[in-house]
């Protein structure tokens, strides 16, 4: 990547005072741009046009370099990238593709978004960057890109990762916890996914990981406090647990959330970051459903069968 964004991020990662100030400014910009369809991209692009920032930068100064035509192009391009990746089942690649598009491509290039999106089916990031460099004549440094991308994941909760932000559902609870793991949220007692300005990272405790999903406003990009107690129903032993993302696992002290492919995500005081473990890990003793989460109908049918009274054969002579 040969844009000014790298200079800024290097400064963010090495200068504590500057990093603290810019994170607060970016958060302000994010809140102020809620109407933008490609909001993460707007922030990235704005950062990319700036010289290394002073501590007094305001939201207005960050946005002043964007005229109406450029904002419209950003919104249109960002949305088209999202549409193309959604149609391919690659929603987890949207922010990555938007980041590369706005920080590495000349704004006047006539990009074929369908072709561009197709390259993001490549599962390995190093191979992806190499491919994009070759096809489009870019000079993206893989290590710098990874650091930039991870920084954005630390900072933002990407709404593109979720299928239905208007409900609280099992699939998105699973995606929420997976994102917390991949974005390296830190364990901190009392945290529920909010940004800790001192640690420069989102933090959560065990129950807070799940409550954070209940209380996060995807439109306002902020946490509320409407639900402060995690209600659940124990459904059975681990040997009866079905393969449904968003199911909870429990051991009498800690909860985890089942993702897929045998993975469980959880936050624990015995680890610095949100952790991933196997559903077969001996630490889990039962599986649960969370009150307030919408689960698939076939799960409720399975639960009904699981808890149905066993029929006994009548004794002879009756």
Helices and strands as residue ranges (DSSP letters): H 4-14, H 16-32, H 39-48, H 59-63, H 68-87, G 91-93, H 94-104, H 113-118, G 119-121, H 125-136, H 142-155, G 159-161, H 170-182, E 186-187, E 192-196, E 201-204, H 206-215, E 216-217, E 222-223, E 232-237, G 238-240, E 248-250, E 255-258, E 263-266, E 275-278, E 286-290, H 297-307
